[in-house]
Amino acid sequence: MDLQEQGEASGGAYDRRLAGEFHDRWTTAEQRAGLSPARRAEDSRGARNEAWVSVGHDHDTAEFAVASIRQWWKMMGRPAYPSARELFITADAGGSNGYRTRAWKVELQKFADDAKLKVRVSHFPPGTSKWNKIEHRLFCHITQNWRGKPLRTFETIVNLIGNTRTAKGLRVKAKLDPRKYNTGVKITKAAMSELDLRPHSFHGEWNYVLQPRNLTR
């Protein structure tokens, strides 16, 4: 189900919604950098051909993944759509933003609370991440831009990503995230019960909504 169909099915106003495609990947160089992009935003008027990439040098965790979304919302999303009430995120099935990752949902709930946004999430089913548009609309251009260049420093990586451009107008912003992210964080059932998480009737494990708790309680 695409964004517009979901908007119509939920009875929501499609032009008040945003869509962000999210994906994570490790790239190996002399230093190890985690790339956590929030790909683009779109509404009923069409897509904004822009992307945000957070470059981390610590662990690839759910907290880092959502921190990238927070940065995109602060730097690009909110200025472009100040009246937005919902955010739609597509994510892979596994990894730090996987549908089974409790910490991903906990961190997204915190973001929904802070941003006062309804966050709607759809995960690509296992084995279908190649259909994630971020692979074809962002990563391919980033890798082409830095092809043949030694990725020896984080500054080099950030600069090469941030200078990615295409003839069709793609513009990319990148920033180094220097924070430390702990691994092995345990999320209890009690903590999960505190989430305002509402599964969709169609494969609720892959499709769900997180409501901002400060608006619903």
Residue pairs with C-beta under 8 A, 6 or more apart in sequence:
1 9
1 122
1 202
3 14
3 17
3 19
3 42
3 88
4 14
4 44
6 88
6 120
6 122
7 13
7 14
7 17
8 14
12 86
14 43
14 44
15 43
15 44
15 45
16 43
16 83
16 84
16 85
16 86
17 43
17 84
17 85
17 86
17 87
17 88
17 120
18 41
18 42
18 43
18 77
18 81
18 84
18 86
18 87
18 88
19 40
19 41
19 42
19 87
19 88
19 89
19 90
20 38
20 39
20 40
20 41
20 69
20 72
20 77
20 87
20 88
20 89
20 90
21 38
21 39
21 40
21 89
21 90
21 132
21 133
21 134
22 36
22 37
22 38
22 39
22 65
22 68
22 69
22 89
22 90
22 91
22 97
22 134
23 37
23 39
23 91
23 92
23 97
23 129
23 132
23 134
23 135
23 139
24 34
24 35
24 36
24 60
24 65
24 92
24 95
24 96
24 97
25 34
25 35
25 139
26 32
26 33
26 34
26 35
26 60
27 33
27 35
27 151
27 157
29 150
29 151
29 152
29 157
30 150
30 151
30 152
31 57
31 151
31 152
31 153
31 154
32 57
33 55
33 56
33 57
33 151
33 154
33 157
34 55
34 56
34 57
34 58
34 59
34 60
34 64
35 53
35 54
35 55
35 56
35 161
36 53
36 54
36 55
36 56
36 60
36 64
36 65
36 67
36 68
36 177
37 51
37 52
37 53
37 54
37 68
37 134
37 138
37 139
38 51
38 52
38 53
38 68
38 69
38 71
38 72
38 73
38 76
38 77
39 51
39 52
39 133
39 134
39 137
39 138
40 47
40 48
40 49
40 50
40 51
40 137
40 138
41 47
41 48
41 50
41 76
41 77
41 80
41 81
42 48
43 81
48 80
49 168
49 169
49 170
49 171
50 76
50 170
50 171
50 172
50 173
51 138
51 170
51 171
51 172
51 173
52 68
52 71
52 72
52 75
52 76
52 172
52 173
52 174
52 175
53 68
53 142
53 161
53 162
53 172
53 173
53 174
53 175
54 64
54 67
54 68
54 71
54 174
54 175
54 176
54 177
55 154
55 157
55 158
55 161
55 174
55 175
55 176
55 177
56 64
56 176
56 177
56 179
56 181
57 154
57 176
57 177
57 178
58 64
58 179
58 180
58 181
59 181
59 182
59 183
60 95
60 96
61 96
61 103
61 181
61 182
61 183
61 185
62 96
62 97
62 101
62 103
62 104
62 106
62 107
63 103
63 107
63 181
63 182
63 185
64 96
64 177
64 179
64 181
65 96
65 97
65 104
65 107
66 104
66 107
66 108
66 110
66 111
67 177
67 179
67 181
68 177
69 89
69 108
69 111
70 111
70 114
70 115
71 175
71 177
73 87
73 111
73 115
75 173
76 173
77 84
77 87
78 84
78 115
84 117
85 117
85 118
86 117
86 118
86 119
86 120
87 115
87 117
87 118
87 119
87 120
88 120
88 121
88 122
89 108
89 119
89 120
89 121
89 122
90 121
90 122
90 123
90 124
90 132
91 97
91 98
91 99
91 104
91 121
91 122
91 123
91 124
92 98
92 123
92 124
92 129
92 132
93 99
93 123
93 124
93 125
93 126
93 127
93 128
93 129
93 206
94 100
94 126
95 101
96 103
96 104
97 104
98 104
98 123
99 123
99 205
99 206
102 187
102 191
102 192
103 185
103 187
105 192
105 195
105 197
105 210
106 187
106 191
106 192
106 195
108 119
108 121
108 210
109 194
109 195
109 196
109 197
109 210
109 213
111 117
111 119
112 118
112 119
112 196
112 210
112 211
112 212
112 213
113 212
113 213
113 214
115 212
116 212
116 214
116 215
117 212
118 209
118 210
118 211
118 212
119 209
119 210
120 208
120 209
121 207
121 208
121 209
121 210
122 206
122 207
123 206
123 207
124 131
124 132
125 203
125 206
129 135
137 170
138 170
138 172
141 164
141 166
141 170
141 172
142 160
142 161
142 164
142 172
145 160
145 161
145 163
145 164
145 165
146 157
146 160
146 161
149 156
149 160
150 156
151 157
151 160
154 176
155 176
157 174
158 174
158 175
158 176
159 174
161 172
161 174
162 172
162 173
162 174
163 172
164 170
164 171
164 172
165 171
165 172
195 210
196 210
196 211
196 212
196 213
196 216
196 217
197 208
197 209
197 210
198 208
198 209
198 210
198 211
199 205
199 207
199 208
200 207
200 208
200 209
